[in-house]
Amino acid sequence: MTSIPAVATIIVLAGHWAPDLPLVTAKGRTRVAELMHRARAVLLDLGDRTTLRTAAAGWNDRVDVVVARSEDQRVPADAILIRPDGYVAWAASPQDTDDESEKGPRCAPATWFGPERGDH
């Protein structure tokens, strides 16, 4: 069986349904599907990257940021921006530098959810 490189997995995620990963957050165990019940976009930070969360702060009125880890399976990305309809808008590879990871949460939310708030 041939393994798919991490970067290829990231590319495959965008535009597809978000995987329903089992997660552990500061609030306890959950799944991606449960995070989507509020019908809001979710930025799932699976790599505990402060720069990523800071970059997304301008959209916190439209995007829920969740820091989590998955104990049960290998995660497909360090971060996943999930649209309210459950599709992946953007994903970050573990190999992305902080600069590269910061660009995604600034560009993707602007594309999908409009300009960032000015008071963050």
Secondary structure, 3 states (H helix, E strand, C coil): CCCCCHHHHHHHHCCCECCCCEEEECCEEEEHHHHHHHCCEEEEECCCCHHHHHHCHHHCCCEEEEEEECCCCCCCCCEEEECCCCEEEEEECCCCCHHHHHHHHHHHHHHHHCCCCCCC
